[in-house]
């Protein structure tokens, strides 16, 4: 009987990501956000200095934050990586070796030459190197390493921009919205019962590390935990 966890084996992971290493950056980034958020939620749940009523608000808010973080990170980073892949597939971005291979097949429109009606050339947005008839036999060896490198670079750039700019902006806007909603529901001062509404931080550009500090200060107000 095959193990249901065989997809987690080193050989399975290698087989999956060796052909598309850019995806590894995206997936590990999402996993990192998810694990960090899970740690914050767990810290709230076990902290006996936070009342049950406060936990009823904080835990759902942290879960919602986690969803916003993961979705915005995945969407933006994957989008940037896809754009890099599109540049190489269309031949807009290529190496000298790939250029020569395409030239030999008459797939590059030389400067001053007339375009053949109905023919697709390298550089056109609907051109795809991987769809050429002899791609597997004559082009893949020169194209694949370059494409993988571009995907890794664009994925890395996308993850940096997402973690330090896009994701924090989405999260902070969401936090501001939830703060207004909470204060409106609690009459501006209190949650249900006698619990004061937790203070949501003011929207501002922040890094992943700063976000962790902000959340930890909410969870451990007396400084029990340092990040």
C-alpha positions as CSV (number, residue, x, y, z in Angstrom):
1,X,0.0,0.0,0.0
2,X,1.3,3.4,-1.0
3,X,1.8,5.9,1.7
4,X,-0.5,9.0,1.6
5,X,2.5,11.1,2.5
6,X,4.7,9.9,-0.4
7,X,4.4,13.4,-1.9
8,X,6.4,14.7,1.0
9,X,9.4,12.5,0.3
10,X,12.7,14.2,-0.8
11,X,12.5,12.5,-4.2
12,X,8.9,13.7,-4.8
13,X,9.7,17.2,-3.7
14,X,12.8,17.3,-6.0
15,X,10.7,15.9,-8.9
16,X,8.1,18.6,-8.4
17,X,10.4,21.7,-7.9
18,X,13.5,20.8,-10.0
19,X,11.5,21.6,-13.1
20,X,10.0,24.8,-11.8
21,X,12.2,26.2,-8.9
22,X,10.4,29.5,-8.9
23,X,7.3,27.8,-7.5
24,X,9.4,26.7,-4.5
25,X,9.9,30.3,-3.5
26,X,6.2,31.1,-3.7
27,X,5.1,28.0,-1.8
28,X,7.7,28.2,0.9
29,X,6.8,31.9,1.4
30,X,3.1,31.1,1.8
31,X,4.0,28.3,4.2
32,X,6.1,30.7,6.2
33,X,3.3,33.3,6.5
34,X,0.9,30.5,7.5
35,X,3.2,29.0,10.2
36,X,3.9,32.5,11.6
37,X,0.2,33.3,11.8
38,X,-0.5,29.9,13.4
39,X,2.1,30.6,16.0
40,X,0.4,33.9,16.8
41,X,-3.0,32.3,17.1
42,X,-1.7,29.6,19.3
43,X,0.0,32.2,21.5
44,X,-3.3,34.0,22.0
45,X,-5.1,30.8,22.7
46,X,-2.8,29.7,25.5
47,X,-2.1,33.1,27.1
48,X,-4.0,33.2,30.4
49,X,-3.6,37.0,30.6
50,X,-6.1,37.4,27.8
51,X,-9.7,37.0,28.8
52,X,-12.0,34.5,27.0
53,X,-14.0,37.5,25.6
54,X,-10.9,39.1,24.2
55,X,-9.8,35.8,22.7
56,X,-13.2,35.5,21.0
57,X,-12.3,38.7,19.1
58,X,-8.5,38.3,18.7
59,X,-8.4,34.7,17.4
60,X,-10.9,35.3,14.5
61,X,-9.1,38.5,13.6
62,X,-5.7,36.7,13.5
63,X,-7.2,34.0,11.3
64,X,-8.6,36.6,8.9
65,X,-5.2,38.4,8.9
66,X,-3.5,35.1,8.0
67,X,-5.9,34.6,5.1
68,X,-5.2,38.2,3.8
69,X,-1.4,37.7,4.3
70,X,-1.2,34.4,2.4
71,X,-3.6,35.4,-0.4
72,X,-1.9,38.7,-1.1
73,X,1.6,37.2,-0.9
74,X,0.7,34.3,-3.2
75,X,-1.2,36.4,-5.7
76,X,1.3,39.1,-6.1
77,X,4.5,36.9,-6.0
78,X,3.0,34.4,-8.4
79,X,1.9,37.2,-10.7
80,X,5.4,38.6,-10.9
81,X,6.9,35.2,-11.5
82,X,4.3,34.5,-14.3
83,X,5.3,37.8,-16.0
84,X,9.0,36.7,-16.0
85,X,8.0,33.3,-17.5
86,X,5.9,35.0,-20.1
87,X,8.9,37.1,-21.2
88,X,11.0,34.0,-21.8
89,X,8.3,32.0,-23.4
90,X,7.5,34.7,-25.9
91,X,11.2,35.2,-26.7
92,X,11.2,38.8,-25.6
93,X,13.9,37.8,-23.1
94,X,16.4,35.2,-24.4
95,X,20.0,34.2,-24.4
96,X,22.3,34.4,-27.4
97,X,22.1,30.6,-27.8
98,X,18.3,30.7,-27.9
99,X,18.3,33.6,-30.3
100,X,20.5,31.6,-32.7
101,X,18.2,28.6,-32.5
102,X,15.1,30.8,-33.3
103,X,17.0,32.6,-36.1
104,X,17.9,29.3,-37.8
105,X,14.1,28.5,-37.8
106,X,13.2,31.8,-39.3
107,X,11.3,32.8,-36.2
108,X,12.9,36.2,-35.6
109,X,11.8,39.1,-37.6
110,X,14.9,41.0,-38.7
111,X,15.0,44.7,-38.6
112,X,13.7,46.1,-41.9
113,X,12.2,42.8,-43.0
114,X,8.6,42.4,-43.9
115,X,6.3,40.4,-41.7
116,X,4.8,37.4,-43.2
117,X,1.0,37.7,-42.8
118,X,-0.3,35.2,-40.3
119,X,3.1,34.2,-39.0
120,X,4.0,34.5,-35.3
121,X,7.5,35.6,-34.5
122,X,9.6,35.5,-31.3
123,X,8.7,38.6,-29.3
124,X,5.0,38.5,-30.1
125,X,2.8,38.0,-27.0
126,X,1.1,34.9,-28.6
127,X,4.5,33.3,-29.4
128,X,5.4,30.3,-27.2
129,X,8.9,28.7,-27.5
130,X,7.7,25.6,-25.6
131,X,5.0,24.9,-28.2
132,X,7.5,24.6,-31.1
133,X,7.5,21.2,-32.8
134,X,11.1,20.5,-32.1
135,X,11.2,22.2,-28.7
136,X,11.9,18.9,-26.7
137,X,14.6,17.7,-29.1
138,X,16.5,20.8,-30.0
139,X,15.5,23.9,-27.9
140,X,14.6,22.8,-24.4
141,X,18.2,22.1,-23.3
142,X,19.2,25.7,-24.1
143,X,16.0,27.4,-23.0
144,X,15.0,25.6,-19.7
145,X,17.9,26.6,-17.5
146,X,17.5,30.3,-18.5
147,X,13.8,30.2,-18.0
148,X,14.2,28.6,-14.5
149,X,16.7,31.3,-13.6
150,X,14.4,34.1,-14.7
151,X,11.5,32.5,-12.7
152,X,13.6,32.3,-9.6
153,X,14.8,35.9,-9.9
154,X,11.3,37.3,-10.6
155,X,9.8,35.1,-7.8
156,X,12.4,36.4,-5.4
157,X,11.8,40.0,-6.4
158,X,8.0,39.4,-6.1
159,X,8.3,37.9,-2.6
160,X,10.5,40.7,-1.3
161,X,8.1,43.4,-2.7
162,X,5.1,41.4,-1.4
163,X,6.4,40.8,2.1
164,X,7.6,44.4,2.6
165,X,5.1,46.4,0.7
166,X,2.0,44.8,-0.8
167,X,1.0,42.4,1.9
168,X,1.5,44.8,4.8
169,X,-0.6,47.5,3.0
170,X,-3.5,45.0,2.5
171,X,-3.2,43.8,6.1
172,X,-3.0,47.3,7.6
173,X,-6.1,48.5,5.6
174,X,-7.9,45.4,6.8
175,X,-6.9,46.1,10.4
176,X,-8.1,49.7,10.1
177,X,-11.4,48.5,8.7
178,X,-11.9,45.9,11.5
179,X,-11.0,48.6,14.1
180,X,-13.7,50.9,12.8
181,X,-16.2,48.0,12.7
182,X,-15.3,46.9,16.2
183,X,-15.6,50.4,17.7
184,X,-19.0,50.9,15.9
185,X,-20.3,47.6,17.3
186,X,-19.1,48.3,20.8
187,X,-20.3,51.9,20.9
188,X,-16.8,53.3,20.5
189,X,-15.3,52.0,23.8
190,X,-16.2,48.4,24.7
191,X,-16.9,44.9,23.3
192,X,-19.7,42.8,24.5
193,X,-19.7,42.8,28.3
194,X,-17.0,44.6,30.2
195,X,-14.0,44.0,27.9
196,X,-12.4,46.9,26.3
197,X,-11.8,46.7,22.6
198,X,-8.2,45.8,21.6
199,X,-6.3,48.7,20.0
200,X,-5.7,48.1,16.3
201,X,-2.5,49.6,15.0
202,X,-2.6,52.6,12.7
203,X,-2.2,51.7,9.0
204,X,1.4,52.2,7.8
205,X,4.0,50.6,5.7
206,X,5.7,47.9,7.7
207,X,7.9,44.9,7.3
208,X,7.1,41.3,8.2
209,X,9.4,41.6,11.2
210,X,7.7,44.7,12.4
211,X,4.4,43.1,12.0
212,X,5.5,40.2,14.2
213,X,6.6,42.7,16.9
214,X,3.2,44.5,16.7
215,X,1.2,41.3,17.1
216,X,3.5,40.0,19.9
217,X,3.0,43.3,21.8
218,X,-0.7,42.7,21.6
219,X,-0.5,39.1,22.7
220,X,2.2,39.6,25.4
221,X,1.6,43.2,26.6
222,X,3.9,42.8,29.6
223,X,6.9,41.9,27.4
224,X,6.8,38.1,28.1
225,X,7.9,37.4,24.5
226,X,10.5,38.9,22.3
227,X,10.9,38.5,18.5
